[in-house]
């Protein structure tokens, strides 16, 4: 069932509109400098994050794994990440832990020299559910070894869990589970489309995580993905839930600001261009996570992913040049104007 679900997730993304109903990144405006007083070729996009140097503040966020086609998709992503010099996280490795035959759909990325690799398991797997084994620290270590990971993302995906028919909806003990894992392994907490509040960011920091991927509202809505899966399977109840919660969550820019508790922040959720990457950095993100924008390219070839990432880098450099930001550290200091729904959110949270 897991393989079928993962296959359907990618297919739905390729065929249907599954984005949130509003682009919150367009509410973040950088101020143009008509005389930048720097040369475009002087712009340096490199960063250091989690002790690793990247060519740009970009991490290919978790997309897939755990079914046959995923091996080629992850190979394409890993080759591109290696050549461009950006980070890479894989999709949930639960399938690879539970079925050794599916490990290659993730471990394929070990064939490439990716500068920052992030493993991925869901927090529901570390607490008792109605069915299925409870994952252990050894399982978490296995996930990291499977792909030679530098970090383990523990993903928080209860919006998706409550909508999908296979969902694991027990949540007692999640923070304690994260704390146990973080005592032994380098862990980051990762939302998957609904964002992280300041209250939750503080709790996660206290639990020992080394970073936060806010995974906010604005990009792929997994409630929307599950809405289409429910339609495919004539599940009227889940279809209704998916439609109702399509745009549920904290917008990514708001979550970046809210989750600023002194840890590295990855701004995943609705990043569609290098300008969006610049916007994310300017409001406090250490890096931007990109997933949905790369799904189509990753389904085609590594060259297609490289082409898309190269254009995103061109856009980032242009944004830095036009704001007189020769480095990422200078971009972080630029004043921004916040408008629209994002401003409304910030004023009220």
C-alpha positions in Angstrom: 0.0 0.0 0.0 2.9 2.4 0.8 4.4 1.9 -2.7 1.0 2.7 -4.3 0.5 5.8 -2.1 3.9 7.2 -3.0 3.4 6.6 -6.7 0.0 8.3 -6.5 1.5 11.3 -4.7 4.0 12.0 -7.5 1.4 11.3 -10.2 -1.1 13.7 -8.7 1.5 16.4 -8.4 2.3 16.1 -12.1 -1.3 16.0 -13.3 -3.2 18.3 -10.9 -3.1 21.7 -9.4 -2.1 21.1 -5.8 -0.7 24.4 -4.7 -2.1 26.7 -2.0 -4.6 29.3 -3.3 -2.3 32.3 -2.6 1.4 33.1 -3.2 2.6 34.5 0.0 6.2 35.1 -1.2 4.8 37.9 -3.5 4.0 39.8 -0.4 7.7 40.1 0.5 9.3 43.0 -1.5 13.0 43.8 -1.7 14.0 47.5 -2.3 15.7 48.2 -5.6 19.1 49.9 -5.7 19.4 51.8 -8.9 23.1 52.0 -8.5 24.2 48.7 -7.0 27.9 49.8 -6.9 28.9 46.1 -7.3 29.5 43.9 -10.4 27.1 41.1 -11.1 30.0 38.7 -11.4 31.1 39.6 -7.9 28.0 38.3 -6.3 28.8 35.3 -4.0 25.9 33.0 -3.2 27.8 30.5 -1.1 26.8 29.7 2.4 27.8 27.4 5.3 25.0 25.6 7.0 25.1 22.6 9.5 28.9 22.7 9.0 28.7 22.2 5.2 29.4 24.6 2.4 26.8 25.0 -0.3 27.1 26.9 -3.6 23.8 28.7 -2.7 21.3 28.8 0.1 19.2 26.1 -1.5 18.2 22.6 -0.4 16.2 20.3 -2.6 13.5 19.3 -0.2 12.0 15.9 0.3 10.2 14.7 -2.8 9.9 10.9 -2.9 11.3 7.4 -2.4 9.9 3.9 -1.8 8.6 2.8 -5.2 10.2 1.8 -8.5 10.2 5.1 -10.3 11.5 7.0 -7.3 15.0 5.5 -7.8 15.4 7.3 -11.1 13.9 10.5 -9.7 16.3 10.5 -6.7 19.2 9.7 -9.0 18.3 12.8 -11.1 18.0 15.0 -8.1 21.3 13.7 -6.6 23.2 14.2 -9.8 21.9 17.7 -10.1 22.5 18.6 -6.4 26.1 17.3 -6.8 26.8 19.3 -9.9 25.2 22.5 -8.8 26.4 22.3 -5.2 23.2 22.4 -3.2 21.7 20.2 -0.4 19.3 17.3 -0.9 16.8 15.7 1.3 15.0 12.4 0.4 11.3 11.6 0.9 10.1 9.6 3.9 12.3 6.5 4.3 9.7 4.5 6.2 9.2 2.3 3.1 13.0 1.6 3.0 13.1 0.7 6.7 10.1 -1.7 6.4 11.1 -3.3 3.1 14.8 -3.8 2.4 14.0 -4.2 -1.4 13.0 -0.5 -1.5 16.3 0.8 0.0 17.9 1.4 -3.4 15.2 3.9 -4.2 16.9 6.1 -1.6 20.5 4.8 -1.4 21.0 5.6 -5.1 21.9 9.1 -4.0 25.1 7.7 -2.5 26.5 7.5 -6.0 26.9 11.3 -6.1 28.9 13.7 -4.0 26.1 15.8 -2.6 27.4 18.5 -0.2 24.6 18.2 2.4 22.4 15.1 2.6 19.3 14.9 4.8 17.5 11.6 5.8 13.8 11.6 6.5 11.4 9.8 8.8 8.0 10.8 10.2 7.4 11.5 13.8 4.2 9.3 13.8 6.4 6.3 13.2 8.2 6.8 16.6 5.1 6.6 18.7 2.4 3.8 19.1 -0.2 3.8 16.3 -3.2 1.6 15.6 -1.0 -0.7 13.5 2.6 -1.0 12.5 5.9 -1.2 14.5 7.2 1.7 16.5 10.5 2.8 15.1 13.6 2.8 17.3 16.8 4.9 17.5 18.4 2.0 15.5 15.9 2.6 12.7 16.7 6.2 12.7 20.4 5.4 12.4 19.6 2.9 9.6 17.8 5.7 7.7 20.9 7.9 7.9 23.3 5.1 6.9 21.1 4.2 4.0 22.0 7.5 2.3 25.2 8.5 4.2 23.2 11.4 5.6 24.6 14.4 7.5 21.2 15.1 9.3 18.0 13.3 10.0 14.8 15.3 9.3 11.9 14.2 11.5 8.9 15.3 9.6 5.7 16.6 11.2 2.9 15.8 8.8 -0.3 15.6 10.8 -2.3 17.6 8.3 -1.7 14.9 5.7 -2.2 12.1 8.2 -5.6 13.4 9.2 -6.7 13.6 5.5 -5.3 10.4 4.0 -7.1 7.1 4.6 -3.8 5.4 5.8 -3.1 8.2 8.2 -1.5 7.7 11.6 -3.3 10.1 13.9 -1.9 9.3 17.3 0.2 12.2 18.5 0.8 11.7 22.2 4.5 11.6 22.9 5.9 13.2 19.8 8.2 15.8 21.5 9.5 13.1 23.8 10.3 10.9 20.8 12.1 13.8 19.1 14.1 14.5 22.3 15.2 10.8 22.5 16.4 10.8 18.9 18.1 14.2 19.1 20.2 13.0 22.1 21.8 10.5 19.8 21.6 11.9 16.3 21.8 15.3 14.5 18.1 16.1 14.0 16.1 18.8 12.3 12.3 19.2 12.6 10.5 19.5 9.3 6.9 20.4 8.7 5.3 19.4 5.4 3.1 22.2 4.3 1.3 23.6 7.4 4.1 25.7 9.0 5.6 26.0 12.5 4.5 28.5 15.1 6.8 30.3 17.5 5.4 28.2 20.4 6.3 25.0 18.6 9.7 26.2 17.4 10.6 26.9 21.1 9.5 23.5 22.1 11.5 21.9 19.3 14.6 23.8 20.2 14.2 22.7 23.8 13.9 19.1 22.5 17.4 19.4 21.0 16.9 19.8 17.3 19.7 21.5 15.4 17.5 23.3 12.9 13.9 23.8 11.7 12.5 23.4 8.2 9.2 25.4 8.5 7.5 23.7 5.6 4.8 26.3 5.5 1.6 27.0 3.6 2.1 28.3 0.1 3.5 25.5 -1.9 2.3 21.9 -2.4 -0.8 21.3 -0.2 -0.8 17.6 0.9 -4.4 18.1 1.8 -5.0 18.9 -1.9 -2.9 15.8 -2.9 -5.0 13.6 -0.7 -8.2 15.3 -2.1 -7.3 14.1 -5.6 -6.3 10.6 -4.2 -9.6 10.4 -2.5 -11.4 11.3 -5.8 -9.4 8.6 -7.6 -10.5 6.1 -5.0 -14.2 7.2 -4.7 -13.6 8.2 -1.0 -16.2 10.9 -0.5 -15.3 11.5 3.2 -11.5 12.0 2.6 -12.3 14.1 -0.5 -14.4 16.4 1.7 -11.6 16.7 4.3 -9.0 17.4 1.6 -11.1 20.2 0.1 -11.8 21.7 3.5 -8.2 21.8 4.6 -6.6 22.6 1.2 -5.2 26.0 2.4 -4.8 25.1 6.1 -1.6 26.3 7.9 0.8 29.1 8.6 2.2 30.8 5.5 5.8 30.1 4.9 7.1 33.7 5.3 5.2 34.1 8.5 6.5 30.8 9.8 10.1 31.8 9.0 9.7 34.9 11.1 7.8 33.1 13.9 10.3 30.2 14.1 13.3 32.4 14.5 14.5 31.0 17.9 18.2 31.0 17.3 18.5 27.9 15.1 19.1 27.6 11.3 15.8 27.9 9.4 15.0 26.3 6.1 12.2 28.1 4.3 10.3 25.4 2.4 6.9 26.0 1.0 6.1 27.9 -2.2 9.7 28.7 -3.3 9.3 28.9 -7.1 12.3 31.1 -8.1 15.6 32.6 -7.1 13.8 35.8 -6.2 11.8 33.7 -3.7 15.1 32.4 -2.3 16.3 35.9 -1.9 13.1 36.9 -0.2 13.4 34.0 2.2 17.0 34.9 3.1 16.1 38.5 3.6 13.5 37.7 6.3 15.8 35.4 8.3 16.0 32.0 6.6 19.4 30.3 6.4 18.4 28.5 3.2 15.3 27.8 1.1 13.9 24.4 0.4 12.6 23.6 -3.1 10.4 20.6 -3.9 7.3 21.2 -6.0 9.2 23.4 -8.5 11.5 20.5 -9.3 9.0 17.5 -9.5 8.4 17.7 -13.2 12.1 18.2 -14.1 13.1 15.3 -11.7 10.6 13.1 -13.5 12.4 13.9 -16.8 16.1 13.9 -16.3 19.1 15.1 -14.3 19.8 17.7 -17.0 16.3 19.1 -16.6 16.8 19.5 -12.9 20.2 21.1 -13.5 18.6 23.5 -16.0 15.9 24.6 -13.5 18.4 25.0 -10.6 20.7 27.0 -12.8 17.9 29.4 -13.7 17.0 29.7 -10.0 20.6 30.6 -9.3 20.6 33.2 -12.0 17.4 34.8 -10.5 19.0 34.7 -7.0 22.2 36.5 -8.3 20.0 39.1 -10.1 18.1 39.8 -6.9 21.3 40.2 -4.9 22.8 42.4 -7.6 19.7 44.7 -7.7 19.7 45.1 -4.0 23.5 45.7 -3.8 24.1 42.5 -1.9 27.5 41.0 -2.8 27.0 38.2 -0.3 24.3 36.2 1.4 25.3 37.9 4.7 24.6 41.3 3.2 21.3 40.1 1.7 20.2 39.1 5.2 20.6 42.8 6.3 18.5 44.3 3.5 15.2 46.0 4.5 12.1 44.4 3.2 8.5 45.6 2.7 5.8 43.2 3.7 2.4 43.5 2.2 -0.9 41.7 1.7 -2.1 38.7 3.6 1.4 38.1 4.9 1.4 41.5 6.6 -2.1 40.7 8.1 -0.8 37.5 9.5 2.4 39.1 11.0 0.4 41.8 12.7 -1.9 39.4 14.4 0.2 36.4 15.5 
